[in-house]
Amino acid sequence: MSTPLEVRLRVELREARAQLAALDNLRRALQDDNEAAYRAAYDATGGPRFDKAKPFGRLTSRSFTDPTKRAAARMLQRTAEETS
């Protein structure tokens, strides 16, 4: 025989599992929509590409709080600008 607490916990567990299943179905639908949008954008543009002039983005000296690293970033940036 189950106690009232066990019955209530079983009901909560059943409700939580139902909610999890609903959320998982929603996640799957959103993932499918996202992948379809990516495929459409890929077909329209030829897919993502790196900018050859800035293949790794650009860090500014403000990206670094340590003064030594900030100075090194400035030196590297100057070197990159001089070679491009």
N, C-alpha and C positions, 0 to 999 in steps of 0.2 A: 504494500500500500504506500502511496506517495503522500508526502506531507504537502500542505498548501504552498510552502516555499518552493519545493521541487516542481510542483505543477506550474507555478508562476514563472520559474526560471526556464522550464521547458518551453512555455509559451513565448517568453522573451527570445529564447534561442531560435525558435521557429520563425519569429518575426524578423530577427536580425539576419537569418539566412535568406529569407525572402527579399529583404532590402538589399543584401549583398548581390543576389542574383539579378535584381532589377538594375542596380548600379553597374554590374559587370556587362549586362546587355547594352546599357547606355554607352559605356566605355568602348565596347566593340563597335557600335554604330558610329561613334565619333571618330574612332581610329580609321574606320573604313572611309568616312567622309574626308578625313585629313589626307589619307593616302590617295584618294581620287583627286583631290585638289592639287596635291603635289604632282601627280602624273600629268594632270592637265597643264600645270605651269611648266613642267619639264618639257612636254610636247610643244608648248608655245614658244619657249625660250631656248631650248637646247640644254637646259639644266644649269645648276649653279657652277660658277667658275671663279677662280681666284683672280684678283686684279694683279697682273704681273708687276706693276709698279709698286704695289704695296701688298705683297703676298701674306704678310702676317699682321696686318693692321698697323696702328701707330700708337705707341705709348708716349705720353708726355712726361716731362720731368715731374709734374704734379702727381703722377701715378705712384711715385715712390716717396715714402715718408722719411726714409733713412737718407741723410745728406750724401753719403758716399754713393749709394745706389742712384740717387738723383743726378749726381755729377757724371756717373758712368753712363746713364741714359742720355744725357746731353751730348757727351762725347760720341756715343754710338750714333745718335741722330745726325750730328754734324758729319760724321764719316759717311753715313748712308746718303745724305744730301749731296756730298761732294762727289760720290761715285756714280750718282744717277744722272 
